[in-house]
């Protein structure tokens, strides 16, 4: 795989000078999950589609009050929007980030806490179940079998051939997701279930950093009541908006350097008339992060020579850096960013060796692994490291 295939994964580390000098607005696409006949999760009178929309409108109002920001909504009222159209609304607007907002639910009413997902081919059963429940909404769409040809909503793993798409924008998506979780912890004092990866269809076709937020469990009496209250919704909206503003301030500029804008990558879809099917109610079950291992800082050589590592995964779960936890791989390092932990394999100054390490990691089952690069003690794009 050529170095250009990995450039998108670390866009946020490129200089933000271009965007800052361009005078362009930072475009945020906000997506309120579900809508109309798709109620989402319904527990104790709390309806996901209504809560998601209320919070999205509040986030949008906060962001629109800031200079230099434009907000794009996938829906502003109780309407149903196809999953692929939600992504394409953001693509056509050339949005800089895509944020999909949802409520979680579980048959276990004690389940609680927030979590934020990035696009990825997780093999974690609970993450796949969460994606399955969200993705099943496509069966309510007219002609879904043609729109999502080759995809089985009962099997999220059937999103295949997405290696480039998984890796593109992954690093910046993780950074945004981490900030959102940190603001939930610091501002709302709620339990964080971490940053996770799963193959959500609504994220799949968005060509920009993208995240899906599960604000909390409406199946939990206390959280459900909070999320369905004006005060609770305002608090969540402020936390999300502050995370977005922090992301823009700290990292943005990099996304604008992409030569191909999202609007140039929208795929046209041809369908014939057919009947839409019945709604599906979601009730995802999500695994709780645990373990108490302290993170090990990245060691980066400051010699002026580029070095490469393979990032295996990123999540809110801390692991001992032993081969048994990484499918037999040795030489594992870990870095931390708030509640997010990144696990890396190997270290080499040879890009060919880095590609070999990547192939080895993927052969072990780390299908979302990708190469990252460092130069002069700082993280840079692979393209920059190869100069």
PLY file of the C-alpha trace (Angstrom):
ply
format ascii 1.0
element vertex 387
property float x
property float y
property float z
element edge 386
property int vertex1
property int vertex2
end_header
0.00 0.00 0.00
1.42 3.36 -1.01
2.05 6.19 1.43
-0.68 8.35 -0.10
-3.27 5.86 1.20
-2.50 6.90 4.74
-2.37 10.68 4.34
-5.99 11.17 5.39
-5.48 9.39 8.70
-3.38 12.18 10.12
-4.72 15.29 8.45
-5.18 17.07 11.78
-1.43 17.28 12.30
-0.80 19.33 9.12
-0.38 23.10 9.54
-3.63 25.06 9.91
-2.21 28.16 8.24
-3.99 27.59 4.92
-7.47 27.50 6.43
-6.81 30.36 8.86
-5.74 32.65 6.03
-8.50 31.60 3.63
-11.34 33.26 5.55
-13.53 30.21 4.96
-16.08 29.16 7.55
-15.67 25.98 9.55
-18.64 23.83 8.50
-20.24 21.50 11.03
-22.82 18.94 9.85
-25.17 17.98 12.69
-27.27 14.84 12.34
-30.21 14.13 14.65
-30.70 10.37 14.64
-33.94 8.75 13.46
-37.12 10.76 12.72
-40.77 10.47 11.66
-41.84 6.79 11.67
-38.38 5.79 12.92
-38.68 6.48 16.64
-35.35 4.99 17.64
-35.32 3.70 21.21
-38.45 4.26 23.31
-38.35 3.72 27.08
-40.52 5.08 29.91
-42.07 7.67 27.61
-38.65 8.92 26.45
-38.37 8.91 22.64
-34.93 8.96 21.07
-35.86 10.81 17.86
-37.28 13.76 19.85
-34.35 14.00 22.28
-31.75 13.75 19.50
-33.42 16.54 17.51
-33.80 18.80 20.55
-30.10 18.46 21.40
-28.98 18.95 17.78
-30.95 22.21 17.51
-29.39 23.43 20.76
-25.86 22.52 19.62
-26.53 24.28 16.34
-27.78 27.42 18.06
-24.63 27.62 20.21
-22.31 27.12 17.24
-24.20 29.59 15.03
-23.62 32.26 17.66
-19.87 31.93 17.07
-18.12 33.74 14.24
-16.55 31.71 11.47
-18.83 28.69 11.88
-21.57 27.44 9.56
-23.97 24.70 10.67
-25.57 22.20 8.29
-28.49 20.10 9.56
-29.55 16.74 8.14
-32.99 17.42 9.64
-34.49 20.29 11.64
-37.91 18.76 12.21
-39.59 15.38 12.62
-38.76 13.96 9.20
-37.15 10.72 8.05
-33.85 10.97 6.17
-32.10 7.97 4.61
-28.76 7.12 6.21
-26.81 7.59 3.00
-28.57 10.91 2.38
-27.56 12.15 5.83
-23.91 11.64 4.87
-24.44 13.17 1.44
-26.00 16.31 2.91
-22.71 16.82 4.72
-20.70 15.88 1.63
-22.52 18.26 -0.69
-22.01 21.10 1.79
-18.28 20.28 2.02
-18.64 20.03 5.79
-15.44 19.86 7.81
-16.86 17.46 10.42
-19.96 15.26 10.72
-21.56 14.69 14.15
-24.45 12.24 14.49
-26.32 12.42 17.80
-28.26 9.54 19.39
-29.49 8.07 22.67
-28.47 4.64 23.90
-30.74 1.96 25.36
-30.43 -1.43 26.97
-32.79 -4.00 28.43
-30.68 -3.71 31.56
-32.03 -0.49 33.06
-28.86 -0.08 35.16
-26.72 0.52 32.04
-25.55 4.13 31.98
-22.97 6.54 30.57
-22.00 8.19 27.31
-19.81 6.92 24.49
-18.68 8.20 21.12
-18.03 6.03 18.07
-15.73 6.45 15.09
-15.98 4.44 11.88
-14.15 1.11 12.08
-14.45 -2.62 11.54
-14.56 -3.68 15.17
-14.79 -7.36 16.05
-16.09 -6.53 19.51
-19.50 -8.18 19.80
-21.16 -5.36 21.74
-19.84 -2.69 19.34
-21.12 -4.70 16.37
-24.50 -5.10 18.07
-24.71 -1.34 18.59
-23.94 -0.77 14.90
-26.41 -3.46 13.86
-29.26 -1.80 15.76
-28.50 1.63 14.28
-27.97 0.25 10.76
-31.23 -1.70 10.72
-33.01 1.59 10.11
-32.08 1.23 6.42
-34.82 -1.40 6.11
-37.32 1.45 6.52
-35.91 3.16 3.44
-37.44 2.82 0.02
-35.29 0.66 -2.29
-32.73 0.03 0.44
-31.63 -3.24 -1.17
-30.45 -1.32 -4.23
-29.04 1.68 -2.36
-26.97 -0.53 -0.07
-26.29 -3.35 -2.51
-24.11 -6.03 -0.95
-24.79 -4.86 2.60
-26.72 -7.05 5.05
-28.17 -4.88 7.88
-28.12 -7.96 10.13
-24.37 -8.28 9.61
-22.45 -4.98 10.07
-19.25 -6.80 9.10
-20.57 -6.98 5.53
-19.36 -3.42 4.96
-16.33 -4.61 3.00
-13.63 -2.99 0.89
-13.41 -0.01 3.21
-9.74 -0.14 4.18
-9.03 3.29 2.72
-12.22 4.76 4.15
-11.56 3.30 7.60
-8.11 4.82 7.73
-8.96 8.12 6.10
-9.88 10.68 8.76
-9.62 8.06 11.51
-7.04 9.95 13.55
-8.97 13.23 13.38
-12.24 11.42 14.13
-10.65 9.88 17.23
-9.39 13.30 18.33
-12.88 14.80 18.02
-14.49 11.83 19.78
-11.97 12.07 22.61
-12.75 15.75 23.15
-16.48 15.03 23.27
-16.01 12.32 25.90
-13.70 14.55 27.94
-16.29 17.35 27.97
-19.00 14.91 29.04
-16.78 13.88 31.95
-15.58 17.35 32.94
-18.71 19.41 32.24
-21.52 16.95 33.00
-19.77 14.63 35.47
-21.27 11.61 33.72
-19.75 8.18 33.30
-17.70 7.75 30.14
-17.89 4.44 28.30
-15.06 5.61 26.07
-14.26 6.13 22.40
-15.07 3.06 20.31
-15.01 1.82 16.74
-17.93 0.20 14.91
-19.19 0.03 11.30
-22.06 2.53 11.39
-23.59 3.02 7.96
-24.35 6.70 8.62
-20.61 7.31 9.12
-19.48 5.11 6.23
-20.24 7.54 3.39
-19.28 10.80 5.12
-15.98 11.95 3.60
-14.67 13.95 6.56
-13.87 13.40 10.25
-17.07 11.87 11.60
-18.40 10.62 14.93
-21.60 9.13 16.34
-22.46 10.16 19.90
-24.56 8.05 22.26
-25.44 10.72 24.85
-26.68 8.30 27.49
-29.23 5.55 28.16
-32.88 6.55 28.01
-33.59 3.05 29.35
-31.95 4.16 32.61
-34.61 5.99 34.69
-32.23 8.69 35.93
-30.40 9.28 32.63
-33.62 9.07 30.63
-35.23 11.77 32.76
-32.15 14.00 32.47
-31.89 13.60 28.69
-35.60 14.33 28.29
-35.40 17.55 30.30
-34.67 21.06 29.04
-31.82 21.47 31.51
-30.30 18.10 30.68
-30.46 18.68 26.94
-28.91 22.13 27.27
-26.04 20.70 29.32
-25.32 17.97 26.77
-25.56 20.48 23.91
-23.08 22.83 25.58
-20.63 19.98 26.20
-20.80 18.85 22.56
-20.51 22.41 21.23
-17.51 23.14 23.46
-15.81 19.96 22.25
-16.36 20.98 18.62
-15.01 24.48 19.29
-11.99 23.02 21.07
-11.34 20.67 18.16
-11.57 23.52 15.66
-9.23 25.71 17.69
-6.62 23.04 18.36
-6.57 21.01 15.17
-8.45 22.56 12.31
-6.97 23.79 9.11
-5.77 20.32 8.21
-9.09 19.14 6.79
-9.08 22.01 4.28
-5.86 20.76 2.73
-7.59 17.74 1.21
-7.40 18.12 -2.57
-10.75 16.37 -3.10
-13.71 18.00 -1.38
-16.53 15.82 0.01
-18.97 17.18 -2.58
-16.76 15.78 -5.34
-16.96 12.29 -3.89
-20.74 11.85 -3.56
-21.90 8.75 -5.39
-25.10 8.87 -7.44
-27.58 6.10 -6.66
-30.08 4.72 -9.17
-33.11 2.89 -7.80
-36.49 1.61 -8.94
-39.72 1.80 -6.97
-40.34 -0.74 -4.25
-42.05 -0.92 -0.85
-40.40 0.32 2.36
-40.58 -2.10 5.27
-41.58 -1.80 8.90
-39.70 0.19 11.56
-37.12 -1.41 13.78
-36.70 -0.28 17.39
-33.09 -0.19 18.64
-31.87 -1.38 21.99
-28.08 -1.74 21.71
-26.04 -3.42 24.38
-22.59 -1.93 24.87
-19.55 -3.33 26.64
-18.20 -1.24 29.51
-14.51 -0.32 29.49
-12.53 -1.48 32.50
-8.98 -2.33 33.69
-6.68 0.08 35.50
-3.33 -0.14 33.73
-1.53 3.19 33.53
-0.65 4.40 30.02
2.86 4.30 28.68
3.96 7.43 26.84
5.03 7.36 23.21
8.77 7.42 22.74
9.64 9.50 19.68
13.16 9.98 18.40
14.13 13.64 17.83
17.03 12.98 15.47
15.51 14.49 12.35
15.08 10.99 10.90
11.49 9.92 10.31
10.25 6.93 12.28
7.13 4.86 11.71
4.81 2.87 13.95
1.63 0.90 13.32
-1.41 2.10 15.27
-3.45 -0.97 16.13
-6.41 0.57 17.90
-7.71 3.39 20.06
-10.29 3.07 22.82
-11.20 4.02 26.35
-10.02 0.66 27.68
-6.57 0.35 29.28
-4.65 -2.86 28.64
-1.42 -4.36 29.91
1.13 -4.10 27.10
1.69 -7.85 26.95
1.65 -10.03 23.80
-1.36 -11.97 25.09
-3.47 -8.80 24.89
-2.36 -8.07 21.32
-2.73 -11.43 19.61
0.90 -12.33 20.19
2.46 -9.09 18.94
5.50 -7.78 20.84
6.99 -4.29 21.08
3.68 -2.60 21.90
3.58 1.01 23.09
0.68 3.13 24.29
-0.11 6.82 24.48
-3.01 8.55 26.21
-5.21 11.50 25.29
-7.65 12.16 28.11
-9.69 8.96 28.41
-8.49 7.68 25.03
-5.67 5.14 24.79
-3.81 4.45 21.54
-1.94 1.18 21.07
0.99 1.01 18.63
3.12 -1.82 17.30
6.82 -1.63 16.39
9.05 1.30 15.54
11.27 1.63 12.47
12.93 4.25 10.29
12.17 2.17 7.17
8.82 2.71 5.49
9.10 -0.67 3.76
9.55 -2.27 7.18
6.57 -0.27 8.47
4.45 -1.71 5.66
5.64 -5.19 6.59
4.68 -4.55 10.23
1.28 -3.29 9.06
0.71 -6.45 7.02
1.69 -8.53 10.05
-0.72 -6.63 12.29
-3.59 -7.04 9.84
-2.81 -10.75 9.47
-3.21 -11.01 13.24
-6.70 -9.54 12.98
-6.10 -5.80 13.47
-8.00 -4.92 10.30
-8.21 -1.20 11.15
-4.47 -0.81 11.76
-2.58 1.91 9.89
0.88 3.47 9.69
1.69 6.66 11.60
4.87 8.73 11.33
7.04 10.99 13.50
9.75 13.48 12.62
11.79 15.74 14.89
9.77 14.51 17.85
6.41 15.43 16.31
3.69 13.42 14.63
3.54 14.14 10.88
1.78 12.72 7.85
3.34 9.68 6.21
3.71 11.77 3.06
5.71 14.38 4.97
7.87 11.71 6.58
8.73 10.26 3.18
10.05 13.56 1.80
0 1
1 2
2 3
3 4
4 5
5 6
6 7
7 8
8 9
9 10
10 11
11 12
12 13
13 14
14 15
15 16
16 17
17 18
18 19
19 20
20 21
21 22
22 23
23 24
24 25
25 26
26 27
27 28
28 29
29 30
30 31
31 32
32 33
33 34
34 35
35 36
36 37
37 38
38 39
39 40
40 41
41 42
42 43
43 44
44 45
45 46
46 47
47 48
48 49
49 50
50 51
51 52
52 53
53 54
54 55
55 56
56 57
57 58
58 59
59 60
60 61
61 62
62 63
63 64
64 65
65 66
66 67
67 68
68 69
69 70
70 71
71 72
72 73
73 74
74 75
75 76
76 77
77 78
78 79
79 80
80 81
81 82
82 83
83 84
84 85
85 86
86 87
87 88
88 89
89 90
90 91
91 92
92 93
93 94
94 95
95 96
96 97
97 98
98 99
99 100
100 101
101 102
102 103
103 104
104 105
105 106
106 107
107 108
108 109
109 110
110 111
111 112
112 113
113 114
114 115
115 116
116 117
117 118
118 119
119 120
120 121
121 122
122 123
123 124
124 125
125 126
126 127
127 128
128 129
129 130
130 131
131 132
132 133
133 134
134 135
135 136
136 137
137 138
138 139
139 140
140 141
141 142
142 143
143 144
144 145
145 146
146 147
147 148
148 149
149 150
150 151
151 152
152 153
153 154
154 155
155 156
156 157
157 158
158 159
159 160
160 161
161 162
162 163
163 164
164 165
165 166
166 167
167 168
168 169
169 170
170 171
171 172
172 173
173 174
174 175
175 176
176 177
177 178
178 179
179 180
180 181
181 182
182 183
183 184
184 185
185 186
186 187
187 188
188 189
189 190
190 191
191 192
192 193
193 194
194 195
195 196
196 197
197 198
198 199
199 200
200 201
201 202
202 203
203 204
204 205
205 206
206 207
207 208
208 209
209 210
210 211
211 212
212 213
213 214
214 215
215 216
216 217
217 218
218 219
219 220
220 221
221 222
222 223
223 224
224 225
225 226
226 227
227 228
228 229
229 230
230 231
231 232
232 233
233 234
234 235
235 236
236 237
237 238
238 239
239 240
240 241
241 242
242 243
243 244
244 245
245 246
246 247
247 248
248 249
249 250
250 251
251 252
252 253
253 254
254 255
255 256
256 257
257 258
258 259
259 260
260 261
261 262
262 263
263 264
264 265
265 266
266 267
267 268
268 269
269 270
270 271
271 272
272 273
273 274
274 275
275 276
276 277
277 278
278 279
279 280
280 281
281 282
282 283
283 284
284 285
285 286
286 287
287 288
288 289
289 290
290 291
291 292
292 293
293 294
294 295
295 296
296 297
297 298
298 299
299 300
300 301
301 302
302 303
303 304
304 305
305 306
306 307
307 308
308 309
309 310
310 311
311 312
312 313
313 314
314 315
315 316
316 317
317 318
318 319
319 320
320 321
321 322
322 323
323 324
324 325
325 326
326 327
327 328
328 329
329 330
330 331
331 332
332 333
333 334
334 335
335 336
336 337
337 338
338 339
339 340
340 341
341 342
342 343
343 344
344 345
345 346
346 347
347 348
348 349
349 350
350 351
351 352
352 353
353 354
354 355
355 356
356 357
357 358
358 359
359 360
360 361
361 362
362 363
363 364
364 365
365 366
366 367
367 368
368 369
369 370
370 371
371 372
372 373
373 374
374 375
375 376
376 377
377 378
378 379
379 380
380 381
381 382
382 383
383 384
384 385
385 386
